[in-house]
Amino acid sequence: MRRNCALTPKQLLKFYIVLVCLSVTVATGFLLAGVWVIPIFTSLELAAVSIGFLIYCRKALDCETIQIDGKRLIVKKFISYRETTYEFNIQWAKIESPVEGSKIFLISQSNLRVELGQFLRREQQIPLIASIKAHLG
């Protein structure tokens, strides 16, 4: 399950390269014409855009994966460059359906509870929960 983003990081990089080339070309033209202020503002603009794109890419890579391997249910959450892995025994794990008005559902086993589904639409949650329940004991 991935975050719904308009551009992938690869597409954003291509756009960024084009933007930098265009901005540097315009700034160089003004510098050659004797207007030295434009390259300074171009540098500030590109720094601000770079920071914004880095923040966007950090969120665009967020994902949640669910894998069933034999008797294990493995949940991996990759949020803001931090990966967390949770392992459940499929015989003991339970799925708690989302509370009314909530986007997330829970997979739990004894004291361990993991929230999932923050990147899914409501109509995608029901089939996912049903397919996971089919594998649980």
TORDO-486619 format. One record per atom (N, C-alpha, C): y, x, z; atom name; residue number from 1. Coordinates in pm, 1 decimal. Each point is the difference from the previous one (the first is absolute). Layout:
(pt (Y,X,Z),'CA',NUM)
...
//
This chain:
(pt (-115.8,85.0,0.0),'N',1)
(pt (115.8,-85.0,0.0),'CA',1)
(pt (122.7,90.0,0.0),'C',1)
(pt (81.5,-15.2,-99.1),'N',2)
(pt (119.2,82.1,-12.9),'CA',2)
(pt (124.7,-85.5,13.7),'C',2)
(pt (105.3,66.8,38.5),'N',3)
(pt (130.6,-63.6,6.0),'CA',3)
(pt (42.5,-38.1,-141.7),'C',3)
(pt (61.3,-116.3,-15.5),'N',4)
(pt (46.9,-45.1,-130.2),'CA',4)
(pt (134.8,64.9,-29.6),'C',4)
(pt (1.2,97.2,-89.9),'N',5)
(pt (122.2,73.4,-35.4),'CA',5)
(pt (24.1,-11.9,-150.0),'C',5)
(pt (126.4,-1.8,-37.6),'N',6)
(pt (35.6,-14.0,-140.7),'CA',6)
(pt (-38.9,124.0,-80.5),'C',6)
(pt (15.9,117.3,57.4),'N',7)
(pt (-30.7,124.9,-69.3),'CA',7)
(pt (-99.3,82.4,81.3),'C',7)
(pt (-93.0,62.9,-70.1),'N',8)
(pt (-87.8,95.1,67.6),'CA',8)
(pt (78.0,129.8,18.9),'C',8)
(pt (-42.3,86.0,90.9),'N',9)
(pt (69.5,127.8,15.8),'CA',9)
(pt (5.5,82.1,-128.8),'C',9)
(pt (-102.4,-8.1,-82.7),'N',10)
(pt (-0.8,73.2,-126.7),'CA',10)
(pt (108.0,-53.7,-94.9),'C',10)
(pt (12.1,-132.1,-9.4),'N',11)
(pt (103.9,-59.6,-83.5),'CA',11)
(pt (138.7,33.2,53.9),'C',11)
(pt (13.2,-0.2,131.3),'N',12)
(pt (128.1,31.9,62.0),'CA',12)
(pt (38.6,145.3,-27.2),'C',12)
(pt (-97.4,90.4,0.2),'N',13)
(pt (27.7,140.5,-30.3),'CA',13)
(pt (51.4,16.9,-142.9),'C',13)
(pt (-62.6,-70.2,-94.0),'N',14)
(pt (47.2,6.7,-138.5),'CA',14)
(pt (143.9,-50.2,-11.2),'C',14)
(pt (28.0,-111.9,65.8),'N',15)
(pt (135.8,-54.2,-2.2),'CA',15)
(pt (98.1,97.4,64.8),'C',15)
(pt (-40.7,61.8,109.1),'N',16)
(pt (85.9,95.4,70.9),'CA',16)
(pt (32.5,121.3,-87.5),'C',16)
(pt (-99.2,51.2,-72.0),'N',17)
(pt (22.7,114.6,-87.9),'CA',17)
(pt (101.1,-35.4,-108.6),'C',17)
(pt (-13.8,-117.5,-59.4),'N',18)
(pt (95.3,-44.5,-102.3),'CA',18)
(pt (139.6,-14.3,60.0),'C',18)
(pt (8.8,-58.2,119.3),'N',19)
(pt (128.5,-18.6,67.2),'CA',19)
(pt (67.0,133.5,29.8),'C',19)
(pt (-76.2,95.8,50.5),'N',20)
(pt (55.1,132.4,31.2),'CA',20)
(pt (48.0,69.0,-127.6),'C',20)
(pt (-81.1,-3.2,-104.5),'N',21)
(pt (39.4,64.7,-126.7),'CA',21)
(pt (128.1,-61.3,-55.2),'C',21)
(pt (8.8,-132.6,1.9),'N',22)
(pt (119.4,-67.2,-50.4),'CA',22)
(pt (123.3,33.1,84.6),'C',22)
(pt (-14.2,-5.7,131.1),'N',23)
(pt (112.7,28.0,89.8),'CA',23)
(pt (47.5,144.4,-12.3),'C',23)
(pt (-94.5,93.5,-6.0),'N',24)
(pt (37.2,141.7,-13.0),'CA',24)
(pt (66.5,26.1,-135.1),'C',24)
(pt (-46.9,-65.7,-104.5),'N',25)
(pt (61.4,16.1,-132.3),'CA',25)
(pt (144.9,-48.4,0.4),'C',25)
(pt (23.4,-117.7,57.7),'N',26)
(pt (136.3,-53.9,7.5),'CA',26)
(pt (88.0,89.6,87.0),'C',26)
(pt (-52.4,43.1,114.9),'N',27)
(pt (78.1,85.9,89.8),'CA',27)
(pt (32.5,133.7,-66.4),'C',27)
(pt (-94.4,55.9,-75.0),'N',28)
(pt (24.9,125.7,-70.1),'CA',28)
(pt (107.9,-17.4,-106.5),'C',28)
(pt (-3.4,-111.7,-70.4),'N',29)
(pt (102.9,-28.2,-100.0),'CA',29)
(pt (139.1,-5.3,61.5),'C',29)
(pt (11.9,-67.2,113.1),'N',30)
(pt (129.8,-6.4,67.8),'CA',30)
(pt (41.7,136.9,53.8),'C',30)
(pt (-96.4,76.7,49.0),'N',31)
(pt (31.6,133.4,50.5),'CA',31)
(pt (52.4,89.6,-112.5),'C',31)
(pt (-61.8,-8.2,-114.9),'N',32)
(pt (44.7,78.3,-114.9),'CA',32)
(pt (138.3,-45.8,-49.5),'C',32)
(pt (31.6,-127.0,23.3),'N',33)
(pt (131.3,-52.0,-39.1),'CA',33)
(pt (106.8,34.5,103.8),'C',33)
(pt (-40.1,59.3,111.1),'N',34)
(pt (95.8,43.1,101.0),'CA',34)
(pt (14.1,-94.4,118.4),'C',34)
(pt (-79.9,-104.2,4.8),'N',35)
(pt (5.9,-93.1,113.8),'CA',35)
(pt (-110.1,40.9,97.8),'C',35)
(pt (34.7,75.2,102.1),'N',36)
(pt (-98.3,57.0,92.3),'CA',36)
(pt (-42.4,-96.2,110.9),'C',36)
(pt (68.8,-112.9,15.0),'N',37)
(pt (-31.8,-95.2,107.5),'CA',37)
(pt (-127.5,-79.3,-31.3),'C',37)
(pt (-23.6,-29.3,-127.0),'N',38)
(pt (-114.1,-83.5,-39.2),'CA',38)
(pt (-134.3,62.2,41.7),'C',38)
(pt (-24.6,129.4,-20.8),'N',39)
(pt (-128.9,57.3,44.6),'CA',39)
(pt (-21.7,-11.6,151.6),'C',39)
(pt (108.0,4.6,76.8),'N',40)
(pt (-15.3,-15.6,145.6),'CA',40)
(pt (-49.7,-140.1,32.7),'C',40)
(pt (62.4,-100.8,-61.2),'N',41)
(pt (-43.3,-137.1,26.0),'CA',41)
(pt (-138.2,-28.0,-58.4),'C',41)
(pt (-31.9,64.9,-109.7),'N',42)
(pt (-135.0,-13.8,-57.4),'CA',42)
(pt (-104.5,55.9,97.4),'C',42)
(pt (31.6,112.1,62.4),'N',43)
(pt (-92.7,58.3,99.1),'CA',43)
(pt (-18.8,-94.3,118.0),'C',43)
(pt (107.7,-58.7,49.0),'N',44)
(pt (-9.3,-95.8,110.8),'CA',44)
(pt (-80.6,-123.4,-40.7),'C',44)
(pt (24.9,-48.0,-121.0),'N',45)
(pt (-73.3,-116.6,-50.3),'CA',45)
(pt (-150.1,28.7,-7.9),'C',45)
(pt (-35.2,114.1,-57.8),'N',46)
(pt (-141.8,34.0,-14.0),'CA',46)
(pt (-66.8,23.8,134.8),'C',46)
(pt (73.3,53.0,96.2),'N',47)
(pt (-56.4,17.5,135.0),'CA',47)
(pt (-28.9,-136.0,63.0),'C',47)
(pt (94.2,-93.2,-13.4),'N',48)
(pt (-19.9,-134.3,57.6),'CA',48)
(pt (-115.7,-72.5,-69.0),'C',48)
(pt (-6.5,9.3,-131.8),'N',49)
(pt (-108.7,-64.7,-74.3),'CA',49)
(pt (-134.2,63.9,36.2),'C',49)
(pt (-2.6,131.5,17.9),'N',50)
(pt (-124.4,69.1,37.7),'CA',50)
(pt (-51.5,-48.1,134.7),'C',50)
(pt (89.3,-13.1,95.5),'N',51)
(pt (-40.4,-48.5,132.5),'CA',51)
(pt (-54.5,-142.2,-9.3),'C',51)
(pt (68.4,-84.2,-75.5),'N',52)
(pt (-46.9,-137.5,-17.2),'CA',52)
(pt (-135.9,-7.2,-66.2),'C',52)
(pt (-21.0,80.2,-103.1),'N',53)
(pt (-128.9,0.8,-69.0),'CA',53)
(pt (-111.3,53.8,88.9),'C',53)
(pt (29.0,99.1,83.3),'N',54)
(pt (-101.9,51.2,92.6),'CA',54)
(pt (-41.8,-107.2,100.1),'C',54)
(pt (96.3,-74.6,50.1),'N',55)
(pt (-32.2,-109.5,93.0),'CA',55)
(pt (-84.1,-105.2,-70.6),'C',55)
(pt (36.5,-33.9,-122.6),'N',56)
(pt (-75.3,-98.5,-77.8),'CA',56)
(pt (-144.3,47.2,-22.4),'C',56)
(pt (-16.6,126.9,-40.9),'N',57)
(pt (-134.6,52.8,-25.9),'CA',57)
(pt (-85.1,1.9,126.0),'C',57)
(pt (63.9,26.1,111.7),'N',58)
(pt (-74.5,3.0,126.2),'CA',58)
(pt (-62.1,-136.0,28.8),'C',58)
(pt (72.7,-106.1,-29.8),'N',59)
(pt (-52.0,-135.0,21.8),'CA',59)
(pt (-92.7,-45.8,-112.5),'C',59)
(pt (23.5,48.3,-121.6),'N',60)
(pt (-80.2,-43.8,-114.5),'CA',60)
(pt (-144.6,47.1,9.7),'C',60)
(pt (-25.7,105.3,74.2),'N',61)
(pt (-136.0,53.5,12.4),'CA',61)
(pt (-81.1,-65.3,111.3),'C',61)
(pt (60.9,-87.6,78.3),'N',62)
(pt (-71.1,-65.3,109.9),'CA',62)
(pt (-115.9,-84.7,-53.7),'C',62)
(pt (-114.1,6.0,70.1),'N',63)
(pt (-114.5,-81.2,-41.3),'CA',63)
(pt (-96.6,-18.3,117.1),'C',63)
(pt (-87.8,-96.7,-18.2),'N',64)
(pt (-109.1,-25.8,94.1),'CA',64)
(pt (-128.1,-10.4,-82.0),'C',64)
(pt (-107.1,65.1,45.1),'N',65)
(pt (-128.1,-11.0,-69.6),'CA',65)
(pt (-107.5,-42.4,98.7),'C',65)
(pt (-93.5,-78.8,-50.6),'N',66)
(pt (-114.1,-45.2,79.4),'CA',66)
(pt (-124.9,39.2,-77.6),'C',66)
(pt (-91.3,68.8,68.4),'N',67)
(pt (-122.0,48.3,-65.4),'CA',67)
(pt (-118.3,-33.3,89.8),'C',67)
(pt (-107.3,-48.9,-60.2),'N',68)
(pt (-122.6,-26.4,75.4),'CA',68)
(pt (-103.5,101.1,-45.2),'C',68)
(pt (-46.9,78.9,97.2),'N',69)
(pt (-94.2,107.8,-27.3),'CA',69)
(pt (-119.2,-16.4,94.3),'C',69)
(pt (-104.6,-63.8,-50.0),'N',70)
(pt (-117.7,-23.5,84.3),'CA',70)
(pt (32.7,-95.4,112.9),'C',70)
(pt (-8.3,48.1,121.7),'N',71)
(pt (28.4,-82.0,118.7),'CA',71)
(pt (141.9,20.8,51.3),'C',71)
(pt (82.1,71.6,-76.3),'N',72)
(pt (136.1,30.0,45.0),'CA',72)
(pt (102.7,-71.5,-87.5),'C',72)
(pt (102.1,-49.1,64.2),'N',73)
(pt (117.4,-54.3,-67.4),'CA',73)
(pt (112.3,99.2,27.0),'C',73)
(pt (51.2,62.5,-105.8),'N',74)
(pt (101.3,104.3,14.3),'CA',74)
(pt (133.0,-54.2,-52.4),'C',74)
(pt (99.9,3.9,85.2),'N',75)
(pt (133.7,-46.3,-36.0),'CA',75)
(pt (92.8,121.5,3.1),'C',75)
(pt (70.3,22.9,-111.1),'N',76)
(pt (96.8,109.8,-6.3),'CA',76)
(pt (137.2,-60.0,-27.9),'C',76)
(pt (96.3,42.6,80.3),'N',77)
(pt (138.4,-43.2,-18.4),'CA',77)
(pt (84.1,123.9,-26.5),'C',77)
(pt (69.5,0.0,-113.1),'N',78)
(pt (88.9,110.5,-36.4),'CA',78)
(pt (141.6,-56.0,-1.0),'C',78)
(pt (71.2,22.2,110.2),'N',79)
(pt (135.0,-53.5,17.1),'CA',79)
(pt (94.2,116.7,27.8),'C',79)
(pt (101.4,14.2,-84.0),'N',80)
(pt (102.6,104.1,15.8),'CA',80)
(pt (-61.1,139.7,16.0),'C',80)
(pt (-86.6,36.5,-91.6),'N',81)
(pt (-65.3,131.8,-3.7),'CA',81)
(pt (-89.8,27.0,120.6),'C',81)
(pt (-38.4,-102.9,72.7),'N',82)
(pt (-88.3,17.6,114.5),'CA',82)
(pt (-125.6,-83.7,-24.2),'C',82)
(pt (-113.8,66.8,-8.3),'N',83)
(pt (-125.1,-71.8,-23.0),'CA',83)
(pt (-74.9,-16.7,131.4),'C',83)
(pt (-42.3,-122.5,22.3),'N',84)
(pt (-78.2,-31.8,119.1),'CA',84)
(pt (-129.9,-64.9,-46.0),'C',84)
(pt (-112.0,47.3,53.6),'N',85)
(pt (-130.8,-52.6,-36.8),'CA',85)
(pt (-64.1,-66.3,121.8),'C',85)
(pt (-54.1,-118.8,-21.7),'N',86)
(pt (-68.7,-74.8,105.3),'CA',86)
(pt (-141.1,-30.0,-48.6),'C',86)
(pt (-97.2,13.9,89.7),'N',87)
(pt (-138.8,-30.7,-33.9),'CA',87)
(pt (-50.2,-111.6,90.1),'C',87)
(pt (-67.1,-95.4,-62.6),'N',88)
(pt (-59.1,-112.7,71.7),'CA',88)
(pt (-147.3,-9.5,-35.9),'C',88)
(pt (-79.4,-49.5,92.8),'N',89)
(pt (-138.3,-32.8,-26.8),'CA',89)
(pt (-0.4,-142.7,-55.7),'C',89)
(pt (-61.6,-21.3,-117.2),'N',90)
(pt (7.2,-132.2,-62.0),'CA',90)
(pt (-73.2,-106.7,81.4),'C',90)
(pt (-88.8,42.6,89.9),'N',91)
(pt (-70.2,-96.5,84.6),'CA',91)
(pt (91.5,-56.9,108.9),'C',91)
(pt (99.2,78.1,43.0),'N',92)
(pt (84.3,-40.3,112.5),'CA',92)
(pt (143.1,-35.9,-40.2),'C',92)
(pt (39.8,36.6,-118.4),'N',93)
(pt (139.4,-24.5,-41.9),'CA',93)
(pt (22.9,-148.5,-26.5),'C',93)
(pt (120.4,-44.1,28.0),'N',94)
(pt (40.5,-138.8,-22.2),'CA',94)
(pt (131.4,-1.3,-76.8),'C',94)
(pt (16.6,-103.1,-81.0),'N',95)
(pt (127.0,-19.2,-69.2),'CA',95)
(pt (69.5,-119.0,63.1),'C',95)
(pt (123.9,21.9,37.9),'N',96)
(pt (82.1,-108.0,54.5),'CA',96)
(pt (95.2,-43.8,-110.3),'C',96)
(pt (-10.3,-123.2,-40.0),'N',97)
(pt (83.4,-52.6,-107.5),'CA',97)
(pt (147.2,5.7,38.7),'C',97)
(pt (87.3,1.5,-100.2),'N',98)
(pt (142.7,8.3,31.3),'CA',98)
(pt (49.5,-124.5,74.0),'C',98)
(pt (88.2,23.7,92.5),'N',99)
(pt (62.6,-110.0,72.9),'CA',99)
(pt (93.2,-70.4,-97.3),'C',99)
(pt (19.7,-127.7,17.3),'N',100)
(pt (86.7,-77.7,-89.4),'CA',100)
(pt (137.3,64.6,-12.8),'C',100)
(pt (41.7,24.7,-122.3),'N',101)
(pt (129.5,61.9,-25.0),'CA',101)
(pt (-1.7,151.9,1.3),'C',101)
(pt (-116.2,59.9,26.8),'N',102)
(pt (-10.6,146.3,5.4),'CA',102)
(pt (-65.9,50.9,-127.2),'C',102)
(pt (35.9,121.0,-40.1),'N',103)
(pt (-59.4,60.9,-118.6),'CA',103)
(pt (-122.9,82.7,31.7),'C',103)
(pt (-16.7,40.3,123.4),'N',104)
(pt (-104.3,97.2,31.6),'CA',104)
(pt (-121.8,-67.8,63.2),'C',104)
(pt (-115.6,60.8,-21.9),'N',105)
(pt (-121.5,-40.1,70.6),'CA',105)
(pt (-51.3,121.3,74.8),'C',105)
(pt (-91.1,-23.2,92.8),'N',106)
(pt (-48.0,107.7,87.3),'CA',106)
(pt (-148.9,22.6,-19.6),'C',106)
(pt (-39.2,125.2,4.9),'N',107)
(pt (-141.2,36.7,11.6),'CA',107)
(pt (-12.3,63.1,137.4),'C',107)
(pt (-93.5,-49.7,78.4),'N',108)
(pt (-10.9,49.0,137.5),'CA',108)
(pt (-145.2,26.6,36.7),'C',108)
(pt (-13.2,88.3,98.5),'N',109)
(pt (-129.2,32.8,58.7),'CA',109)
(pt (29.7,53.6,138.8),'C',109)
(pt (-48.9,-63.2,100.5),'N',110)
(pt (27.9,31.9,140.9),'CA',110)
(pt (150.3,19.6,21.0),'C',110)
(pt (47.1,119.4,33.8),'N',111)
(pt (142.2,22.1,27.6),'CA',111)
(pt (80.8,39.8,-122.9),'C',111)
(pt (-64.8,25.2,-111.2),'N',112)
(pt (68.1,46.3,-120.7),'CA',112)
(pt (38.9,-118.7,-87.9),'C',112)
(pt (130.0,-11.2,-30.7),'N',113)
(pt (50.4,-106.3,-88.3),'CA',113)
(pt (89.0,63.9,-105.2),'C',113)
(pt (-23.6,-35.8,-126.5),'N',114)
(pt (78.2,55.7,-110.0),'CA',114)
(pt (61.1,-115.1,-79.8),'C',114)
(pt (130.1,9.1,-21.4),'N',115)
(pt (70.6,-99.7,-80.4),'CA',115)
(pt (-8.0,38.7,-146.4),'C',115)
(pt (-35.2,-95.4,-84.4),'N',116)
(pt (-11.3,24.2,-144.3),'CA',116)
(pt (66.7,-113.5,-77.0),'C',116)
(pt (24.1,25.4,-127.0),'N',117)
(pt (48.1,-104.9,-88.9),'CA',117)
(pt (149.7,-7.7,-16.4),'C',117)
(pt (73.3,98.7,48.8),'N',118)
(pt (145.2,-7.5,-10.2),'CA',118)
(pt (49.9,11.5,-143.3),'C',118)
(pt (-84.3,51.1,-92.2),'N',119)
(pt (40.6,15.6,-139.3),'CA',119)
(pt (-57.1,-109.5,-89.8),'C',119)
(pt (-70.5,-96.4,57.2),'N',120)
(pt (-63.6,-106.2,-78.4),'CA',120)
(pt (83.2,-127.1,0.4),'C',120)
(pt (-12.8,-75.1,-108.9),'N',121)
(pt (56.1,-134.9,-0.9),'CA',121)
(pt (-99.9,-92.8,68.2),'C',121)
(pt (46.9,-115.3,41.6),'N',122)
(pt (-83.9,-95.7,72.9),'CA',122)
(pt (-125.0,-38.3,-80.1),'C',122)
(pt (14.5,-21.6,-130.9),'N',123)
(pt (-115.2,-42.1,-81.2),'CA',123)
(pt (-100.8,112.7,-21.6),'C',123)
(pt (38.6,123.2,24.3),'N',124)
(pt (-93.6,112.1,-11.2),'CA',124)
(pt (-77.3,21.7,129.8),'C',124)
(pt (55.6,-45.3,110.5),'N',125)
(pt (-64.5,23.5,129.9),'CA',125)
(pt (-130.7,-76.1,15.3),'C',125)
(pt (-3.6,-124.0,-41.3),'N',126)
(pt (-117.2,-84.6,23.3),'CA',126)
(pt (-125.2,57.6,-66.8),'C',126)
(pt (4.6,37.9,-129.8),'N',127)
(pt (-121.1,60.7,-59.0),'CA',127)
(pt (-38.2,133.2,64.0),'C',127)
(pt (99.0,78.9,40.3),'N',128)
(pt (-30.4,128.3,63.4),'CA',128)
(pt (-70.2,-21.5,134.4),'C',128)
(pt (53.1,-88.6,81.0),'N',129)
(pt (-62.3,-28.2,129.3),'CA',129)
(pt (-141.5,-53.7,-18.3),'C',129)
(pt (-19.4,-88.2,-98.6),'N',130)
(pt (-134.0,-55.2,-25.9),'CA',130)
(pt (-97.1,109.2,-43.6),'C',130)
(pt (44.2,92.9,-83.6),'N',131)
(pt (-92.5,105.2,-45.0),'CA',131)
(pt (-32.9,97.5,112.8),'C',131)
(pt (93.4,24.0,89.7),'N',132)
(pt (-30.8,87.9,114.0),'CA',132)
(pt (-93.8,-70.9,96.5),'C',132)
(pt (24.6,-128.6,26.5),'N',133)
(pt (-88.0,-75.5,90.8),'CA',133)
(pt (-143.6,-5.5,-49.8),'C',133)
(pt (-17.3,0.0,-131.3),'N',134)
(pt (-135.1,-4.6,-57.2),'CA',134)
(pt (-80.7,125.6,35.5),'C',134)
(pt (68.6,110.8,25.3),'N',135)
(pt (-69.9,125.3,33.6),'CA',135)
(pt (-16.7,21.9,150.3),'C',135)
(pt (70.1,-78.2,79.6),'N',136)
(pt (-8.7,19.5,145.5),'CA',136)
(pt (-121.4,-73.9,55.6),'C',136)
(pt (-51.5,54.4,110.8),'N',137)
(pt (-120.1,-57.5,60.7),'CA',137)
(pt (26.9,-99.2,97.9),'C',137)
//
